[in-house]
Amino acid sequence: MKLWVTPEGDRWLCDECQPEFAEQIEKEEWRVAFEELDQTLRCSHCNHPDVDIPD
């Protein structure tokens, strides 16, 4: 999961959703603040975690 700094504020995006925002990332010059692998983080777009929690 990457924390993107955007003109509208920071947002977490998972690797699966990132391609959907590729054009916007380039156009608005988003930058990655940092990358974190944490099972409690949720994607701002799909609301899924980047890491599945085993049962």
C-alpha positions in Angstrom: 0.0 0.0 0.0 1.4 3.4 -0.9 0.5 6.7 0.6 0.1 9.2 -2.3 0.3 13.0 -1.7 -2.4 14.5 -4.0 -3.7 18.0 -4.4 -6.9 17.0 -2.6 -5.1 15.4 0.3 -3.2 12.2 1.1 -4.7 8.8 0.1 -3.8 5.2 0.4 -3.9 3.2 -2.8 -3.3 -0.6 -3.1 -1.3 -2.0 -6.0 -4.5 -3.3 -7.7 -6.1 0.2 -7.8 -3.1 2.2 -8.7 -3.3 1.5 -12.5 -6.8 3.1 -12.5 -5.3 6.3 -11.3 -2.1 6.3 -13.5 -3.3 9.1 -15.8 -4.4 11.3 -12.8 -1.1 10.5 -11.0 0.9 11.7 -13.9 -1.3 14.7 -14.8 -1.5 16.0 -11.2 2.0 15.0 -10.3 1.1 12.9 -7.3 4.1 11.6 -5.3 4.5 8.7 -3.0 5.2 9.7 0.6 6.0 6.2 1.6 5.0 2.5 1.2 3.8 0.4 4.1 2.8 -3.2 4.3 0.3 -3.3 7.1 -2.8 -5.5 7.4 -4.8 -2.7 9.0 -4.5 -0.2 6.2 -7.3 0.1 3.7 -7.3 1.4 0.1 -9.0 4.7 -0.3 -10.6 3.5 -3.5 -11.7 -0.1 -3.0 -11.5 -0.2 0.8 -9.6 -3.6 0.7 -6.4 -4.3 2.6 -3.2 -4.9 0.9 -2.5 -7.9 3.1 -5.0 -10.7 3.7 -5.3 -11.8 7.3 -5.3 -15.6 7.5 -8.1 -17.2 9.6 
